[in-house]
Amino acid sequence: MSQVSRETKGQRSILETCDSRLRLFWLLPRRLASGLVGIYQKVFSPDHSFWSKSLFPHGYCKYMPSCSEYSKLSLKKHGLIVGSLKNLWRILRCNPWSKGGMDLP
């Protein structure tokens, strides 16, 4: 009886280890893309960068959340492919003729 329970515990730990490694590789592209968006936010974004607070004290983007924050949220929620398509659609909607407002992924 104890031999069987030891084997199942050993098998479970191997399966859990394999599952965590697969999950790491599955989430890696999503995390890399989100990291690139984070770098963009810190360096270039008119809403989030270090230089933007003096130029745009009340923010620049007409949408809430900003396009880069929307991008991070949609990548986290929908993954790399669907999240990227949603980001592209959001950027295409951001134009002088749009009303803006609240837009969650």
DAPE-V700348 format. One record per run of one state. SS is the DSSP state (2 for helix, 1 for strand, 0 for the rest). FROM is the first residue (numbers start at 1). TO is the last residue. If there is no record, write none. Layout:
ss = [SS/SS]
from = [FROM/FROM]
to = [TO/TO]
This chain:
ss = [0/2/0/2/0/1/0/2/0/2/0/1/0]
from = [1/2/44/52/56/63/65/67/79/80/94/101/103]
to = [1/43/51/55/62/64/66/78/79/93/100/102/105]
